Amino acid sequence: MTKERVCANGPTLSRRTLLTALPATGVALAVPRTAHGGNSAPVDRHPEWLASYDQSRGAWAKISEDSPEEAQMWAVGDRFQELICHTPARSSAGLNAQMKFLIRECKHYWPGDDIEALAQTILHGLESGEELGIPSIREHYS
């Protein structure tokens, strides 16, 4: 079955349909949170989005093919994929989630062994638990 990109507020999937579909499939909505209770510091939501993506794809696999529910659940996963891929990470946990997503989604499509090894090495460095303290790439090229 070919999956087409679905606009989040298009005729196939509205926000209302999305919000209605999530609880029925057991997928938790990744809602905004703040760090340390009342502190308004932003939280990197990539780990939450990756978990929600995984849940939506798991729920999608259990739905009968070519049903409206299947299309809706695929669109839910697409929305989390878009967030993971197009939102800059703000922490090593966020970068870790993005690398896990990249490695898993590209499993059979690596352009060469070195590229896969590089991705795995980056993930290993992120999982070491140390903040890297590397200046922004923008600072490097300014």
Backbone bond lengths (Angstrom), bond angles and torsions (degrees), N, CA, C in turn:
res aa  C-N    CA-C-N  psi(-1)  N-CA   C-N-CA  omega(-1)  CA-C   N-CA-C  phi
1 M - - - 1.442 - - 1.523 108.73 -
2 T 1.284 117.32 126.59 1.453 122.32 179.57 1.518 109.31 -83.30
3 K 1.299 115.81 134.25 1.464 120.61 179.86 1.515 108.37 -105.78
4 E 1.312 116.69 128.79 1.450 121.50 176.51 1.510 108.94 -101.09
5 R 1.308 115.67 152.19 1.454 120.71 176.42 1.521 108.51 -65.77
6 V 1.316 116.03 133.38 1.459 121.31 -177.69 1.510 109.28 -113.73
7 C 1.299 117.14 127.22 1.460 122.08 176.70 1.523 108.41 -68.64
8 A 1.325 116.93 136.58 1.460 121.12 -175.48 1.515 113.43 -61.87
9 N 1.306 118.64 -22.24 1.458 119.96 179.37 1.523 110.32 -127.80
10 G 1.306 116.59 35.84 1.456 121.41 -178.93 1.513 111.62 -93.51
11 P 1.334 116.89 -173.62 1.456 120.71 -177.84 1.522 112.74 -67.51
12 T 1.338 117.39 -23.77 1.459 120.20 -178.88 1.522 112.16 -83.68
13 L 1.312 116.68 -36.33 1.454 120.23 -175.87 1.526 110.39 -142.60
14 S 1.298 115.78 115.40 1.459 119.95 175.56 1.522 108.47 -100.68
15 R 1.306 117.22 166.29 1.465 120.07 176.35 1.527 110.07 -59.40
16 R 1.318 116.28 -39.49 1.471 120.43 179.93 1.526 110.56 -61.76
17 T 1.339 116.69 -44.24 1.461 120.63 178.78 1.522 110.55 -63.43
18 L 1.320 116.87 -42.20 1.459 121.90 178.39 1.522 110.76 -59.55
19 L 1.321 116.50 -50.36 1.464 120.11 -178.12 1.523 111.77 -65.91
20 T 1.324 117.08 -29.84 1.462 120.52 177.38 1.523 110.87 -74.39
21 A 1.328 116.98 -36.94 1.464 121.41 -176.34 1.521 113.31 -72.21
22 L 1.310 118.14 -33.30 1.466 121.13 -174.46 1.531 113.45 -58.31
23 P 1.336 120.33 -55.82 1.457 118.98 -177.70 1.528 113.27 -63.07
24 A 1.328 116.99 -32.91 1.464 120.56 -178.72 1.518 111.81 -65.59
25 T 1.310 117.93 -24.59 1.459 121.25 -178.96 1.520 112.72 -103.80
26 G 1.301 116.40 -0.57 1.460 119.56 178.92 1.515 113.50 83.66
27 V 1.313 118.08 10.47 1.458 121.36 179.56 1.522 108.32 -87.80
28 A 1.316 115.63 127.89 1.465 120.59 179.54 1.518 109.37 -84.01
29 L 1.301 116.14 138.24 1.454 121.57 177.23 1.519 108.53 -79.35
30 A 1.317 116.60 128.35 1.461 121.41 177.67 1.529 107.54 -78.02
31 V 1.310 116.44 104.96 1.462 120.78 -177.06 1.516 110.13 -100.90
32 P 1.336 117.05 152.64 1.464 119.54 179.93 1.522 111.65 -60.96
33 R 1.309 115.49 141.62 1.458 121.91 176.00 1.510 108.08 -136.58
34 T 1.305 115.76 162.74 1.452 119.15 174.13 1.514 108.50 -114.58
35 A 1.303 115.52 153.86 1.459 120.51 179.51 1.522 109.95 -77.34
36 H 1.291 117.41 146.23 1.461 124.41 174.72 1.525 112.16 55.56
37 G 1.290 117.98 49.32 1.459 121.50 176.07 1.506 112.82 68.57
38 G 1.331 118.50 -106.19 1.452 122.53 -174.55 1.512 114.58 -80.89
39 N 1.312 118.90 -9.82 1.460 121.12 -179.66 1.523 109.46 -64.09
40 S 1.311 117.18 136.73 1.458 120.03 -177.48 1.525 112.88 -92.47
41 A 1.315 118.45 13.32 1.464 121.52 177.53 1.527 109.21 -61.86
42 P 1.335 117.47 138.18 1.464 119.71 -177.86 1.523 111.74 -68.00
43 V 1.310 115.02 146.62 1.457 122.32 177.24 1.521 107.39 -107.46
44 D 1.299 117.01 135.04 1.461 121.04 176.77 1.522 107.70 -75.16
45 R 1.307 117.18 116.20 1.462 121.84 -172.92 1.530 113.61 -94.40
46 H 1.315 117.98 4.39 1.462 120.09 -178.36 1.535 113.20 -56.16
47 P 1.347 119.69 -43.19 1.470 118.10 177.63 1.535 112.39 -60.18
48 E 1.335 117.68 -39.36 1.476 121.33 177.35 1.524 110.51 -64.46
49 W 1.346 115.75 -44.05 1.463 119.49 -179.47 1.519 111.28 -64.29
50 L 1.333 117.63 -37.65 1.460 120.46 178.34 1.528 110.06 -65.03
51 A 1.326 117.55 -43.16 1.473 120.87 177.89 1.534 110.39 -62.92
52 S 1.317 117.15 -41.75 1.469 120.73 179.02 1.525 111.02 -67.07
53 Y 1.324 116.91 -38.15 1.471 121.01 176.01 1.534 109.45 -60.40
54 D 1.325 116.15 -48.19 1.466 120.71 -179.81 1.528 111.11 -60.26
55 Q 1.337 116.47 -42.68 1.463 120.47 178.97 1.526 111.13 -64.00
56 S 1.325 116.52 -42.06 1.465 119.35 -178.55 1.524 111.34 -66.95
57 R 1.330 117.32 -39.83 1.468 119.48 178.95 1.537 110.47 -69.36
58 G 1.335 116.97 -34.70 1.462 119.75 175.48 1.521 111.39 -64.78
59 A 1.331 116.49 -42.42 1.468 121.08 177.83 1.529 110.17 -66.27
60 W 1.337 116.53 -40.14 1.465 121.06 178.95 1.526 110.86 -58.50
61 A 1.322 117.19 -41.08 1.462 121.44 -177.56 1.529 112.53 -64.67
62 K 1.319 117.50 -20.56 1.471 121.82 -178.49 1.526 113.27 -93.65
63 I 1.332 117.30 -6.45 1.461 121.71 -176.95 1.522 109.43 -91.82
64 S 1.334 117.01 143.66 1.459 120.25 -179.17 1.528 110.68 -63.14
65 E 1.339 114.76 142.95 1.455 121.42 -176.29 1.522 112.26 -62.84
66 D 1.316 114.57 148.55 1.464 123.49 175.09 1.527 113.97 61.33
67 S 1.308 116.85 22.85 1.464 120.00 176.62 1.526 109.17 -96.15
68 P 1.337 117.29 158.85 1.461 119.44 176.47 1.536 111.89 -59.98
69 E 1.325 116.10 -34.71 1.459 120.31 179.26 1.521 110.94 -64.98
70 E 1.328 116.97 -36.64 1.457 120.21 178.69 1.530 110.29 -64.02
71 A 1.315 116.69 -45.05 1.462 120.61 179.42 1.523 110.87 -63.22
72 Q 1.324 116.61 -40.53 1.463 120.27 179.10 1.517 111.04 -64.44
73 M 1.329 117.26 -44.28 1.462 120.14 -177.72 1.520 110.46 -69.07
74 W 1.333 117.72 -35.06 1.463 119.97 176.47 1.533 109.35 -62.68
75 A 1.325 115.73 -41.01 1.472 120.50 179.40 1.525 111.33 -65.03
76 V 1.321 117.06 -35.28 1.475 120.73 176.51 1.527 108.99 -61.30
77 G 1.330 116.73 -48.62 1.462 120.53 177.72 1.519 112.26 -60.46
78 D 1.339 116.05 -39.87 1.465 119.73 178.35 1.521 111.63 -60.90
79 R 1.327 116.47 -37.72 1.470 119.77 -179.41 1.532 110.02 -64.92
80 F 1.344 117.45 -43.59 1.466 120.00 178.15 1.527 110.64 -66.75
81 Q 1.342 116.99 -36.58 1.461 120.54 176.63 1.523 110.24 -61.39
82 E 1.309 116.89 -42.99 1.462 121.11 178.65 1.525 111.19 -61.52
83 L 1.326 116.66 -42.37 1.469 120.37 178.62 1.529 111.02 -63.84
84 I 1.325 116.97 -44.00 1.468 121.54 -179.74 1.529 110.84 -62.23
85 C 1.323 116.13 -42.91 1.466 120.75 -172.94 1.524 114.49 -83.21
86 H 1.319 117.95 -26.34 1.465 119.45 -171.96 1.524 114.63 -113.92
87 T 1.319 118.00 1.52 1.457 121.44 177.80 1.525 108.50 -106.83
88 P 1.321 118.30 121.74 1.472 119.30 179.14 1.531 111.24 -61.87
89 A 1.330 115.82 135.77 1.463 121.10 176.59 1.521 108.82 -71.15
90 R 1.343 115.61 148.66 1.462 121.46 179.81 1.524 112.50 -114.97
91 S 1.321 116.07 4.58 1.467 119.39 -177.69 1.521 108.94 -154.27
92 S 1.322 115.22 168.36 1.463 118.52 176.22 1.528 110.38 -66.65
93 A 1.339 118.25 -30.12 1.469 120.76 176.57 1.525 110.50 -64.99
94 G 1.333 116.26 -38.66 1.458 120.16 177.39 1.516 112.05 -67.20
95 L 1.345 116.26 -43.75 1.461 120.57 176.40 1.528 110.48 -62.15
96 N 1.319 116.51 -39.22 1.457 122.19 177.88 1.528 109.93 -59.20
97 A 1.328 117.14 -46.83 1.464 121.39 179.77 1.530 110.64 -62.55
98 Q 1.334 116.91 -42.63 1.459 120.06 178.78 1.527 111.46 -63.32
99 M 1.329 117.24 -41.42 1.471 119.88 179.22 1.520 111.20 -66.63
100 K 1.326 117.52 -40.73 1.467 119.75 176.99 1.527 110.47 -59.62
101 F 1.330 115.60 -43.51 1.458 120.19 178.61 1.530 110.03 -61.69
102 L 1.328 117.10 -48.27 1.459 121.73 -179.32 1.528 111.42 -58.42
103 I 1.306 116.79 -48.68 1.463 121.11 -177.46 1.523 111.07 -62.71
104 R 1.303 116.34 -44.22 1.461 120.33 -178.47 1.531 111.18 -68.67
105 E 1.338 117.66 -43.33 1.457 120.33 -176.44 1.532 112.52 -72.99
106 C 1.322 117.82 -25.60 1.465 121.49 -178.86 1.522 112.50 -98.83
107 K 1.307 117.44 11.64 1.463 122.80 -172.64 1.540 113.73 -44.14
108 H 1.309 117.66 -44.35 1.468 120.11 -176.31 1.523 113.10 -107.72
109 Y 1.328 117.24 13.47 1.458 119.90 -173.38 1.524 113.60 -126.78
110 W 1.313 119.35 19.87 1.459 120.91 -178.79 1.520 110.40 -67.22
111 P 1.355 118.03 135.33 1.469 120.05 179.18 1.535 112.55 -73.15
112 G 1.301 118.08 -10.87 1.462 120.95 178.10 1.521 109.72 -177.20
113 D 1.340 115.48 159.67 1.462 120.29 -178.39 1.523 112.21 -61.09
114 D 1.329 117.42 -35.70 1.462 120.09 -178.66 1.528 111.91 -64.72
115 I 1.322 117.47 -34.66 1.461 120.70 -179.52 1.524 109.96 -67.39
116 E 1.320 116.82 -43.83 1.463 119.74 177.10 1.528 110.32 -64.23
117 A 1.325 117.21 -42.24 1.468 120.90 178.76 1.525 110.37 -61.84
118 L 1.331 117.01 -40.60 1.462 120.69 178.22 1.532 110.53 -61.61
119 A 1.315 117.15 -46.71 1.464 120.51 179.49 1.529 110.84 -60.79
120 Q 1.330 117.11 -43.50 1.466 120.89 178.73 1.525 110.86 -64.27
121 T 1.327 117.68 -38.21 1.462 121.85 179.10 1.522 111.10 -66.92
122 I 1.331 116.75 -41.83 1.461 120.28 176.80 1.526 109.85 -61.77
123 L 1.317 117.36 -45.32 1.460 120.93 178.75 1.529 110.39 -60.46
124 H 1.325 117.32 -43.19 1.473 120.93 178.79 1.529 110.40 -59.86
125 G 1.335 116.70 -43.27 1.464 120.02 177.91 1.514 112.16 -62.50
126 L 1.321 116.63 -40.04 1.466 120.28 179.03 1.520 111.31 -67.31
127 E 1.320 116.55 -36.25 1.461 120.48 -178.86 1.519 113.26 -76.63
128 S 1.335 117.53 -7.41 1.456 119.90 -179.54 1.526 111.22 -65.56
129 G 1.328 116.65 -17.31 1.463 120.68 176.11 1.511 114.24 88.25
130 E 1.307 118.53 -2.03 1.461 120.80 -179.47 1.518 109.76 -95.79
131 E 1.318 116.16 136.63 1.458 119.41 171.52 1.521 106.13 -71.13
132 L 1.300 116.71 131.98 1.458 120.54 -170.50 1.521 113.65 -77.56
133 G 1.314 118.46 -27.37 1.458 120.76 178.68 1.518 113.72 63.88
134 I 1.314 116.78 27.84 1.455 121.28 -179.86 1.528 107.72 -90.09
135 P 1.341 118.38 132.73 1.461 119.36 179.30 1.525 110.75 -64.41
136 S 1.309 115.39 155.75 1.455 122.20 178.30 1.522 109.72 -56.19
137 I 1.324 116.22 145.41 1.463 120.50 178.49 1.528 109.74 -62.40
138 R 1.322 117.43 -28.65 1.468 121.08 177.33 1.515 110.05 -64.14
139 E 1.329 117.41 -39.03 1.458 121.10 177.96 1.524 110.26 -64.43
140 H 1.328 116.21 -36.02 1.454 121.40 -178.42 1.525 112.22 -65.95
141 Y 1.318 116.63 -37.53 1.462 120.86 -176.48 1.521 113.86 -101.09
142 S 1.324 118.36 9.32 1.471 120.94 179.58 1.507 111.51 -79.98
